[in-house]
């Protein structure tokens, strides 16, 4: 594995000999003769290893190590010195040094140290990936529409093409994005996510690009943005259709130039990131309405993938229920409980506006409600919306026009609240209403405030 190494020393001969040794071994080496410049390089580029002398004029290697840790640079650091003593080595270790070497340095020892660093990094990455795979990040499917989708995923995963994943809320867009990452050549690097709809407009630039200390009120320390965190890996931007237009222009520039500028800084930082995006909205329609930049659309929608909603893949319901039963039971230490066939058929009658996320919540609710096995009547208790939805539909088909309209509006608002997990802001946005208008509309329609998410109450 080719490594990228930064060597810091005030002696030109040491820099030249170490750089030559690493390059002969097939690695890439950058050199620097002072701690201040080394700190700038470590912020601007991603290194696999930093090797620094301890004793240097003006600012020594231990101060550099402290600075690197304080700003969140996680690159392993090996310290070296020709004036080594126990106290110095102990302090370096306490500050987070990976190793401490005594000059004159042995080339063999250096390469062994590098191999250890790379091996540890690889183990940490593999451990992280195993935790992901062993947890909730698995796609379960059997139906024809998902078979076609997964064939497309296999085809595009190995490329560097940007993918736009379309799908309703809760259909598993992030699962598909993770699968694209895991099957790509970037699988050993980070997979970083950002939900564009969940971050306030005034903070999204800092979240994406990072900021310098003091860049704005509350910026008490340097922050590395999502692009830098995802360097050499994949950045997944969920709900990109909700990204503010001012940020769309800045994102376009980053995609074109492959470099970011932290808020409060004028120095660009190079990044190597594959960007995947997702949305439940129609980006073509948003472009026509002038709410989404056409040039950005053509940058991010290179290869579209469309996830079917759960109501269109009912033949997968049995498999999905079994998967969620096993997962939830293992997490809680429960004995896996079987579902009666009549219970599965009852679940298939439901329209699942919240898709897979809603199904998982219902399965967990059923495992708590049922005794020994899940029966049809348990499902009726867990899904009271089946009866209320039928009642609303019947009411909208009879009576005066005003009554029918009100019944239809009520059913529509309730369905949208369910689809957005009772989040008022997202529901109002989906319905094209102000939050305050939605709240008044709910009062008019007799919708209980308990339908609202307490984390997003209306004021």
N, C-alpha and C positions, 0 to 999 in steps of 0.2 A: 504494500500500500504506500503510495507516494504521500509524503507529509510536507506541510508548509511550516517552516521554522523561522522564528525571529531570534537573532543573536545580538545581545547588548553587552558591549565592553568598550572601555576607553582606550584599549591597546589595539592598534591597527593590525599587528601581526597575529594576535589572537583571533580577531574577526576573520582575517583572510584564511587562516589555517582551518578554523572550524567550518567556515562556509564551504571550503573546498572539500573537506571530509564528508559533509552531508550531501553535497552535489554529486560526488563520486559514487555515493551509495544510492543515487537516484532520487534524492529529495530536493525540494525547493527551499533555498535559504536567503533570507533578507538580513542585512546587518545595520546596526545603529550604534553610535558611540556615546549616547547620553540617555539618561532616564526620561527626560522631558519629551524628546523625540520618540522614544520607545512607547510612551503612553499614547501619543497621538497615533502611531501606527497600529497599536493594539485596538484602538477605538475605530479606526477606519477600515481595518481588514481582519479577516478571521484566520487565526493561526492554530495549528495543531499543538504547538509547543513553543514556549518562550524560554530561552536560556539567558540568564543575566549574571554578570559579575556583581559581587557585593560592593567592593570598594571602588567607587568612582567619584570624581570631583563634583562639587555642587550638590547633587542629589544621588544617594547611593542606591544599590539594588534592593535593599530591604524597604526603603521608602517607596520605590517603584512597585514592589509587591503589595504593599499596603494600598497604594493608589488603585492598582488593578482590581483588587478585591472590593474596594469601596464603591467603584462604579459598575460592578457587576460583570466584569470580564472573567469568564470561567475557564479560560485557557490554562492548562497545566503549566506551572513555572518551575524550572530547575535552577537553583542558585549555585554559583561557583566562586571560589576565592583561593588566592595564593596565600592568604593570611588567616586561614580557617582556624577556629577554635570551638570548643564545645558550646559555649554560650551563644555564639553566632549561629551555629547549626540549630540549636534548640529554638532560638527566636524565629529563624526562618521557617522551621516546621510549624510553630504555633501560628505564624502568619498565613500558613496554607501552602507552603512550598511542597512540590511533589517529591523533590530529592535535593540533596546538597552534595556537591562534588568538590574535591580538592584539586587545585592546580599543582603541577602540570596535568592536563587531562589526557586520558587514554582514549583513542578513537574507538576502540572496541567497547569500552565502558559507556561512551556517549551513545553508541548505536544500540547497546543493550537497554539503556535508559529510555531511549526513544521507542524501542519495541514495547517496553513495559507500558509506556504512556498510551500508545496506540491500542495495545491489547485491552487495557482498562477502559478506554473510551469505547471500544467495540463491544465489550461486555456490558457496559452501562446502556448502550443503545439497544443491544439485543434484549436485555432485561426489560427495558421500557416497552419494546415491541411485544414481548411475551405477555406483559401485563395487559397490554391493549387487546391482544388476541384472546387471552383467557377471560377477559371481562365481557363487556356488553357490546363490543364492536364486531358483530358478525351478521352477515346478510343471509337470511333464510328465505328460500324460494323454491318453487316447483313449477309455477304456471308458465305459459308460453311467452307472455309479455315480459316477464322477468328474465326468462332464458335469452330472449333477444337483447335485452338491456345488458346483461352480464357478458354476452359475447362482444358487445360494443366496448364495454369496460376493458376487457382483455386486450382488445385491438388497440385502444388509444392509450392505455396505461404506460406502455413502454416508451412512448414518444414524449416530446417536450411540449406538445400542443396544449394550448389553454382550453379548458373544458368548462362549459356552463351547464349546470345541473338544474333542470326545471322540475318542480314538484310542489304539491300542497304541503302545508305545515304538518310535520310529523311523519312524512313518508320515508325518511331515512336518507336525506341528501348528504348529511355529514358522513354517514356510513359508506356511501358510494365514494365520496371524496377520499376517505381514509384508505379504501380499497385501491383506488387509483394510485395513491402514494405508496402503499405497501408493495404494489406490483411494478413500481417504477424503478429506475436506476438510482433514485434518491431515497430509497427506503431506509437507508442507514442514517439519514439526516433527520432534523426535526420536522414534525407536522404541526403547524401552528394555525389556530383558528381565530376568526374575529367575526362576530355577528354585527353587521353594519346597522341593523335596526335597534340594537340594544345599547349602543353607545351614543351619548348625547352629541349633537352636531359640533359643539365647541371643543369636544375632547377627542374626536375621531382622528384628527391629524396627528396628535401626540401618540395615540394608541398605535397608529400605523407606522409612523416615521420616527417616533421617540422625541425626547426633548432634552435640552441642556439644563443644568441647575440654574434656577433663577429666571428661566425663560418666561414664566408667568407666575401669578400668585399661587402658592401651594407647591410649586416645583422645587422641592427642597433638595433633590439630588438628580443626577443624570439618569435618564430612563431610556432603555433600548427598546425601540419599536418592534412591531410584529415582523416587518420585513427583515430587520437585522437578526431577530430571533430565528427566523426561518432560513437563514443563509445556507445555501447548498441543499435546502430541502423544499418543502411545499407550504405555501400559504393559502388557506381556504377562507375566502370571503363569503360568508353566508348572508343572504338577503341583500345582495348588492343593489337591487332595485330601489332600496330605501336609502342609499348613500346620498348625502347632500350634493347638489350640483357643483358647489365650489370645490368639494373634495374629489369629484369625478375628474376635474381638469388636472388636479395634482396627481391623482393615481395614474392618469394617462401618461403624464410626463415620466413617472417612475417606470412604467412598463416599457416605454420607448427607450429610455436612457439607462435603465438598470442601475440606478443610483438614487439614494435618498438624502435629504437634508433634515437633520433633527430640528425641531422648533427651537429657535434661539441660536442657531448655528448657520454659518454660510459655507461650511465645508461639506462637500458631497461625500457620501460613503458608498462604495460599490457593493452591490448585492447580487447574488446568484440565486434566484428564487423562481420556482414554477408556481404560477398563480392559478388556482381553481376557484370558480365562483358558483353561487347557487341563488335561486330566487323562487318564490311562489307567485311572482307577478309576471305579466306578459311584457318582456322587455321591448318587443317590437312595437307594442301599443304605447309604451312609455316614450319611446323615441318619437313616434308620431305626435304625441302630446307635448313634446319638448321638455319632458321631465328627465330624460336620460340622454346623454351625449351620443350622437351617432358614431363619432370616431372611437369612443370608448367601447361602444357596443361591438364594433368590428374587431376590436382588440381582444375582448374577453369571450365572445361567442364564436370561437373557431370550430369547436366540435360540441354541438348541443346533445345532452342526454335528457330524456324525459322519463321521470319516475311515475309509474301508475299509482293512483290512490288505492287504498286498501279495498274500497268498495268494488274495484275492478279486478281484484285478484283474490276473490273469496275462496278459490280452491287452495290457496296457501294458508287459510285461517287455521286449519287443524295443526299444520306444522308450526306455525307461529305461536299458537297457544301452548303447544308442548315445549317449545324452546323457552318461552317466558316462564312457564311453570318450573322447568329445571333450573333456570337462572335465578329466579326469585327464591326458590326453595333452598338452593345452595347458599345464597347470600344470607339467609335468615336461619339456616340450620333446621329447616322444616323437612318433613317427609313429603316427597312429591305426591300431589293429590290428582287422581284421574278425573277427566271430564266425561260425563255421560254424552252419548251421541246426540240426544235431544238438546243438551246444553250448547253443543257446538252449532246445531241447526238454529237455535235461538240467537246465537251471536251472529250468524250469517245473515239474519233478517235486518240487522242494524246497519245504518249507512256509514258509520265510523268517520264523522267529520274531522276528528283529531288523528285519524290514521293509526300508525304503529304505536305512537306515543300513548294515545288514548287506550289502545288495546292492552298495552303492558299494564297501565294503571288499573284497568278493569280486571285483568287476570289477578293482579295482586289483591284487589278488593275481594274477589271471589274466593281466593285461598284463605282469606281472613274470615269470610262469612260462612263458608260451607263446612260441613262435618263429614269426614271420611271420603266423600266424592262431591264434585260439583254437578248439580242437577239443574234442570230447566227453570225451576222456581227460584233458584239462587241467582240465575242470570236476570230474571225479571226484577229482582230486588236491586241488583247491581246496576241495571240500566233503566232507571225510571223514565228516562227521556224517550224510551220506546213508546210508552203510553201517552206521554205529553205531546210528542211529535205527531202521533196519530190523531189525537184530539184537535191539535192546532190545524192539521191538514183538513180534517172533517169540517171544522168551523169555517175555514176559508172557502169551502165549496158550497156553503149555504148561507142564507140570510141576506139582508140589505148590503149594498155595495160598501158602505162605510165599515160594516162589521167584517166583511170579507177582507178588505184592505188592511184593517187593523190586525186581524188574525195572521195575515200573510207577513206583515211587518214584524209582528212579535216572533213568529217562527224563524224569520230571516235573521233577526238580531240575536236570538238565542243560539242559532246554529253558528253564527259568526263568533259569538263569545266562546262557544265550545271549541271551535276551530283554533282560536287564538288563546286557549287555556285561560279564559276570563280576564285577559289583559286588556284594559280599557283603551290604552293608546293604540295598540295594534288593531283592535277591533274597529275603532273610530277611523283609523287610516284605511282599513280595508273597505269600509262602507262610505268613505269620502265625506266624513263628518268631523266637526270639531269635537273634542272630548266633552266639553260642557253641553254641546247639543245632543250627543249620544246619551249623556246622563239624563237630560230632560226627556228625551224620547223613551228611555227605559221607564221613567216614572209614569209617563203617559200610558205606556203599554202594560203597566203592572208587573214589570220584571223586578224580582227581589234583588236588593243590593248584594245579597250573598253570592250572586252570580259573578261579582267582580272579584278580581285578585286583590287581596289585601295589600300586596306590595305595590299596587298601582291604583290606589284609591283616587276617586275624582274629587277635586277641590273647586 
